[in-house]
């Protein structure tokens, strides 16, 4: 029992980050551009091959197709979820709603979680390979530095779980920034899987309701989800504001300490 605890503790412990080779923003942007182009080409080919299934009139055909080819459909959908995290071309909520329509609330949630976690691990590995410039080629530096998980080591894991639990937060950006921290991938998966479940389940429940023709139920679910997301975004802005205040206070204290030493 003691050995198992030690192994689990070691697995979840922070990962020591080795010094990353400094790739230019152009190199980082090129990597993303090539990956995006390949994925878009594959998506277009897939859409052409399956175009007869993707329409409101043919929703039953799509559901029947997935029912007859469940494993293939699940693999395709998990790939879409992973791609959405890496490239972030389409909102994650839209993918989650589609999961509920096609697979139902339970399996839709499970497949979304697996796909999202797969994409998230790829993102973290890419960031740790190409470094901060890779992230800055995708997101403004101000948004990256505004995230409190970069500046509060003691509460970092709690903040990661909180930010993923709160609906309406920029989870794709947060995932990229996590790659800049020492959080181990197993710890990240543990924290964010549990935290993501409520928001994903809300989306798949709404999608499932629409797929079953329960329009009123679906509208109510999405109205509640929209309200919670709005409140969540306000909470995220508050967390950012408090983090900025703490950074300014720390800078002020450091400046005063340097002045005292100089005197």
N, C-alpha and C positions, 0 to 999 in steps of 0.2 A: 504493500500500500504506500509506504514511504517513497519507494523508487518511482511509483507512478506519479505521485505528487511532485517529485523533483523534475520528472520529465515534462509534466504539464507546465510547471513553473518556468522551466527553461524554454519551452516552446512559445510561451506567451510573453517572455521577457523582451525588453527593447532590443532591437537589432542595431549593432554598431555599424554605422554607415562609413564605408571606405571613401576616400577622396575620389570624387567623380571627375572624369576628364571633362574639360570645359569645351563643349561643342558650341558652335556659334548658333545664334537664333535662326540663321538661314538654314543650317543643317537640320535643326529641330523642325522647322517649318516644312522643309522638304520631306522629311520622314512622314509627318502628318499628312501632307498633300498626296504623297504616293499611296499611303494607306487609304485615305479617303477616296481617291480615284478608283482604286481596286474594288473597294467595298461598294461604291456607287455603281460601277459597271456590273458587279455581281447582282446587286439589287435590281437594276434595270432588266437584266436577263431573267431573273426570277419573276419579276412583275409581268414580263411578256409571256413567260411560260404559264403563269397562273392567273392571267388577266381575267379569264372567264369566271374565276371564283370571287374576285374582289369587287363586289357590288352589292347594294342593298337587296336587290332581287335574288341574288345568288348566295345569300348568307347561309341558307340551309345546305346548299351544295358544299360550301366551304367547311361547315361543321361536319358534314358527312365525310368529306375528304379527310379531315383530321381524325375522325372516328375510325376510318378504314386504315389510315396510315399514321397511327398515333405517335409512334417513336420518331418517324421522319418529321412529322409536324412539330413535335416537341423540340427536336434538335435544331430545326430551322428557327423556331421562335426564340430559343435560348441564344442562338447566334445573333438574332436581331437585338435582343436585350443587351448582350455584351457589346455589340457595335454601337448602340445608342450611348453607352457609358463612355466609350473611347472617343467617338467622334462628336457626340451630342448634336446631331443634325436635327433630330426630332425630340419633342418633349417626352420625358420618361412616362408621364401620366398617360399619354396617348397609347403608348405600348402596353401599359398595365391594363387600361380599359379594354384594349383589343384582346388581351389575355383572358379577361373575364368573359368576354363575348364568345370566344372560340373554345376555351378549355374549362370554363366555369370558375367559380371563385377559389376553390381549394387548389386545384392543379394549376390554375393561372398564377396564383400567388407563389406556389412552389417553383414553377418554371421561371418566373420573373426573378426570384431570389437567386437561383442557380446561375442564370444568365448574367445578372447584374454583378454578382460576386466574381464570376469569371472575368468579365470586362474590367472590374475594379482591380483585380490582381494584375492583369496585363498593364493597366495604367500605372500602378505603383512600380512595377518592374521597369517600365519605360522611363519613368521619372528618375528612378535611381540609376538608370544607365546613362541618361542624357543630361540630368541635372536641372537646376533651377531655370536655365535659359529655355529649356524645353517647355516648361510651364508658362514662362513669360511670352513665349511665341503664340500662346493660345489665349491667355488672360492678362488684363492690365496688372502691372505691378502693384498698384494701389489696392486692388481687390484681393490680391494674394496676401499682402502685408496686413490687411485689415482682419484677417482670420485669427482669432485668439489662440488657436491650437499651435501656432508658431511661437508664441511668446509666453505661454504658461505651461511649463513642463510638468509641474506637480498636478495640475488639474486637466492635463491634455486628454487623457483617455475619457474622462467624464465629459469633457466638452465635445469630443468626437461623437460619443453616443448621443448626447443631447442634440447636437446639430443635425444628426441623421434622424432622430426621433421627431423633431419639429418639422411639420409639413411646410413647404414653401421655401425652404433653404436651398441654396445652389449646390446640390449634392455632387454634381459632376466636378465643379471647381474644388470642393472640399476633398474629394478623392485624389485629385492631382496634388493638392497641397499636402495631404497625408504622406505622399511619397517623399516629401522633403524632410519628414520627421523620422525619428528612430522607432516608431511603432512597428512591431513585427506584423507580418501578414496574417498569421493565425489570430493575433489579438484584434486586428482590424476586422477580420471576418466575424469573430465572436461579438464584438461591440456593435457592428453595423447591421448584422443579420437580424438580431433581436430588435434593434431600433427601427429598422425599415418596415417590419411586418405590419404595424397598424396602417400606415399610409398606403402601402401596396394593397393590403386587404380591402381597404375602403374603395380603391379604384377598381379592383377585380369584382367586388360585390356589385358596384354600379354597372360595370360592363355585363356581368352575368344577368342582372335584372333586365337590361335592354335586350340582351340576347334571347331572353325568355319572353319578351314582349311585355314586361311589367314596367311600362314607361313611367308611371307616377312614382313608383318605388325608386327607379333609377334617378329620376330628377331630384327626389328628396335626398338620396345618398350623395349626389354630386353637389347639391346646395350646401349640405352640412360640410362636405369636404372642402368646398370653396371658402366657407366661413372659417374653418379651422386653419386652412392654408394661409388666409389673410392674417389671422391672429399669429400664426407661426412666423410669418415674414416680419411682422412687427417685433416679435420677440427676438428674431435674428438681428434686426437693426439695433435693438437695445443692447444685445450682447456685444455687437461690434462697437457701439458707443462706449460701453463700460470698458472694453478692452483698450480703446484709443485713449481714454482718460488715464488708465493705469500706465500705459506706455509713456504718456506725457509726464505723468508724475514721476516715473522712474528716471526719465531723461533729466527732469529738473533736479532730482536728488543727486544724480550722478554729476551734473554740472556744478552743483553747490559743493559736493565733496571734492571735486577737482580744484575749485577755487580756494577751498580751505587749505588743501595741500600746497597749492602755489604760494599762498600767503605764509 
